[in-house]
């Protein structure tokens, strides 16, 4: 049974990889065709397209990691390890931040608050999202820098077994994991905040509808609910993805459990696959294209 696990997980991961590329390919293709026809693309479609492309790249990187770590560990040289880790860091960075930007976009477009700050941000939603995405480079650059230094220290430690280098490696490992947690927790907290604000906005809207005697089945309520479903699906799927990612990162350095790596790979691929199908289901244009 143990010998069959790599084959079973290979079938599972290959299936997830194909379905994930199909779902994200549909999102990118439909939006690009629409852009060519109309010579313009809405902000929501731009975010969805960028998110789909980043997820396609992420799926390929995860497949490459699976192939070299589990199926053909002999190919997992130092150069391959560094390339895979950098590619995983970059693709994961843009993937989670584009998803967080989508949550913020839904909040600013759907929610209704009388706050001056909120109204100001609502009128300048494109500028807000652009600043957020450019600001994320503040996280990405030091993340990559610490990763490269950490890999270099590990390489030197293998070549020279020195206690001082081991302590330095532990320091950089601690710094890298703290930065890794911060980079991944920040967009999650922003999406969670967007979800909570959407709930508050919907609650206020329903109270106004009840006071006016109009009921609760209006367009604004449906839009609120659909936006909340998209955001909350991202939050739930991202939790499992984050745990899988932590296990994968630790497997590079400290863990040597092949079963954990296989489970983590399967869980990690489930996130860009499942959430993309949810995005297609929640978008009328994409849903019709899929049919």
C-alpha positions in Angstrom: 0.0 0.0 0.0 2.9 2.4 0.9 4.4 1.7 -2.6 1.1 2.6 -4.2 0.8 6.0 -2.5 3.1 7.9 -4.9 1.1 6.5 -7.9 -2.2 7.4 -6.2 -1.1 10.9 -5.4 0.4 11.3 -8.9 -3.0 10.6 -10.5 -4.7 13.0 -8.0 -2.2 15.8 -8.5 -2.2 15.4 -12.3 -6.0 15.6 -12.3 -5.9 18.7 -10.1 -3.3 20.2 -12.4 -5.3 19.6 -15.6 -8.6 20.9 -14.0 -6.8 23.9 -12.5 -5.2 24.9 -15.8 -8.6 24.4 -17.5 -10.5 26.6 -15.1 -7.9 29.4 -15.0 -7.4 29.1 -18.7 -11.1 29.7 -19.3 -11.0 32.8 -17.1 -8.0 34.3 -18.9 -9.2 33.3 -22.4 -12.7 34.6 -22.1 -11.6 37.9 -20.7 -8.9 38.3 -23.3 -11.3 37.6 -26.1 -13.8 40.0 -24.7 -11.0 42.6 -24.4 -10.0 42.2 -28.1 -13.7 42.6 -29.2 -14.5 45.6 -27.0 -11.0 47.2 -26.8 -11.4 47.6 -23.1 -11.4 45.5 -20.0 -13.2 46.3 -16.7 -11.2 46.4 -13.4 -12.8 43.2 -12.2 -11.9 41.4 -15.4 -8.3 42.7 -15.2 -7.9 41.3 -11.6 -9.5 38.0 -12.6 -7.2 37.6 -15.6 -4.1 38.5 -13.6 -5.2 36.1 -10.9 -5.9 33.3 -13.4 -2.4 33.7 -15.0 -0.7 33.8 -11.6 -2.5 30.6 -10.6 -1.5 28.8 -13.9 2.1 29.7 -13.1 1.6 28.5 -9.5 0.2 25.1 -10.7 3.2 24.6 -13.0 5.6 25.4 -10.2 3.8 23.0 -7.8 3.9 20.3 -10.4 7.6 20.9 -11.0 8.2 20.6 -7.2 6.2 17.4 -7.1 8.1 15.9 -10.0 11.6 16.7 -8.6 11.0 16.1 -4.9 8.8 13.0 -5.0 9.0 11.3 -8.3 12.6 12.0 -9.4 14.6 13.2 -6.3 17.8 12.7 -8.2 17.0 15.8 -10.3 16.5 17.9 -7.2 19.9 19.6 -7.4 20.9 22.8 -5.7 20.1 24.9 -8.8 16.7 23.3 -9.2 15.9 23.8 -5.5 16.7 27.5 -5.6 14.8 28.0 -8.9 11.7 26.2 -7.6 11.7 28.1 -4.3 12.1 31.5 -6.0 9.4 30.6 -8.5 7.1 29.4 -5.8 7.7 32.5 -3.7 7.0 34.9 -6.6 3.9 33.0 -8.0 2.4 32.6 -4.5 3.0 36.3 -3.7 1.1 37.6 -6.7 -1.5 34.8 -6.4 -2.6 35.7 -2.9 -2.3 39.5 -3.4 -4.4 39.4 -6.6 -7.0 37.4 -4.6 -6.9 40.0 -1.8 -7.3 42.8 -4.3 -10.4 41.1 -5.7 -11.9 41.0 -2.2 -11.1 44.7 -1.7 -12.6 45.5 -5.1 -15.8 43.7 -4.2 -15.9 45.6 -0.9 -15.4 49.0 -2.5 -17.9 48.3 -5.3 -20.7 46.6 -3.4 -20.6 47.9 0.2 -22.3 51.2 1.2 -20.9 53.3 4.1 -21.4 56.9 4.7 -17.8 57.3 5.9 -15.8 60.0 4.1 -12.7 57.8 3.9 -14.7 54.9 2.4 -16.4 57.1 -0.2 -13.1 58.6 -1.1 -11.6 55.1 -1.6 -14.7 54.0 -3.5 -14.3 56.8 -6.1 -10.7 55.9 -6.6 -10.9 52.1 -6.6 -8.4 51.7 -9.5 -5.8 53.8 -7.8 -6.3 52.0 -4.5 -5.7 48.6 -6.0 -2.7 49.8 -8.0 -1.1 51.2 -4.9 -1.8 48.0 -3.0 -0.2 45.8 -5.7 2.8 48.1 -6.1 3.2 48.3 -2.3 3.4 44.5 -2.1 6.8 44.7 -3.7 8.0 45.9 -0.2 7.2 42.4 1.0 8.5 40.5 -2.1 12.0 42.0 -2.4 13.2 41.3 1.2 11.4 37.9 1.0 13.5 36.9 -2.0 16.7 38.4 -0.5 16.4 36.5 2.7 15.5 33.3 0.8 18.7 33.6 -1.4 20.9 34.3 1.6 19.4 31.4 3.5 20.0 29.0 0.6 23.5 30.2 0.3 24.2 29.6 4.0 22.7 26.1 3.7 25.0 25.4 0.7 28.1 26.6 2.6 27.1 24.6 5.6 27.0 21.4 3.5 30.4 22.2 2.2 31.9 23.2 5.5 30.4 21.7 8.6 30.9 24.7 11.0 28.9 25.3 14.1 28.8 29.0 13.6 27.3 28.6 10.1 24.6 26.3 11.7 23.7 29.0 14.1 23.6 31.6 11.3 21.4 29.3 9.3 18.9 29.0 12.2 18.8 32.7 12.6 18.0 33.2 8.9 15.5 30.3 9.0 13.7 32.1 11.8 13.8 35.4 10.0 12.6 33.8 6.8 9.6 32.0 8.4 8.6 35.2 10.2 8.6 37.1 7.0 6.8 34.2 5.3 4.1 34.3 7.9 3.8 38.1 7.6 3.6 38.1 3.8 0.9 35.4 3.8 -1.1 36.7 6.8 -1.4 40.3 5.6 -3.5 39.6 2.4 -5.6 37.1 4.4 -6.3 39.7 7.1 -7.3 42.2 4.4 -9.7 39.7 2.8 -11.1 38.8 6.2 -11.7 42.5 6.9 -13.4 43.0 3.6 -15.7 40.1 4.3 -16.6 41.4 7.8 -17.3 44.9 6.3 -19.5 43.3 3.6 -21.5 41.6 6.4 -21.9 44.9 8.2 -22.9 46.7 5.0 -25.5 44.0 4.2 -26.9 44.2 7.7 -27.3 47.9 7.5 -28.9 47.5 4.0 -31.4 44.9 5.3 -32.4 47.1 8.2 -33.1 50.0 5.9 -35.1 47.8 3.6 -37.2 46.5 6.5 -37.9 50.0 7.8 -39.0 51.1 4.4 -41.2 47.9 4.0 -39.6 46.9 0.7 -38.5 43.4 1.8 -35.0 42.0 1.4 -35.0 40.4 -2.1 -33.5 43.3 -4.0 -30.6 43.5 -6.3 -28.2 45.0 -3.7 -28.9 42.2 -1.3 -28.1 39.6 -4.0 -24.9 41.4 -5.0 -23.8 41.5 -1.4 -24.4 37.8 -0.9 -22.6 36.9 -4.1 -19.6 39.0 -3.2 -19.5 37.5 0.3 -19.7 34.0 -1.1 -16.7 34.6 -3.3 -14.6 36.2 -0.5 -15.5 33.6 2.1 -14.7 30.7 -0.3 -11.2 32.3 -0.8 -10.7 32.5 3.0 -11.6 28.9 3.7 -9.6 27.5 0.8 -6.7 29.7 1.6 -6.4 28.4 5.1 -5.8 24.8 3.8 -3.5 26.2 1.1 -1.5 28.1 3.7 -1.0 25.1 5.9 0.1 23.0 2.9 2.5 25.7 1.9 4.0 25.9 5.4 4.6 22.1 5.3 6.2 22.4 1.8 8.5 25.2 2.9 9.5 23.2 6.0 10.0 20.1 4.0 12.8 21.9 2.1 14.8 22.3 5.3 13.7 20.2 8.3 11.0 17.7 7.4 11.8 14.5 5.5 8.3 12.9 5.5 7.4 12.0 1.9 3.7 11.4 2.9 3.4 14.9 4.3 4.9 16.3 1.1 2.4 14.4 -1.0 -0.6 15.5 1.1 0.7 19.1 1.1 1.1 19.1 -2.7 -2.5 17.8 -3.2 -3.9 20.4 -0.8 -1.9 23.2 -2.3 -3.2 22.4 -5.8 -6.8 22.2 -4.5 -6.9 25.9 -3.7 -6.2 27.5 -7.2 -8.4 24.8 -8.7 -11.5 25.1 -6.5 -11.5 28.9 -6.0 -11.3 29.4 -9.8 -14.3 27.3 -10.4 -16.2 29.3 -7.7 -15.2 32.5 -9.5 -16.5 31.1 -12.8 -19.8 30.0 -11.1 -20.2 33.6 -9.6 -19.6 35.4 -12.9 -22.4 35.3 -15.5 -20.1 35.8 -18.5 -17.6 33.1 -17.4 -20.4 30.7 -16.5 -22.0 31.0 -19.9 -18.7 30.5 -21.6 -18.1 27.4 -19.6 -21.5 26.0 -20.6 
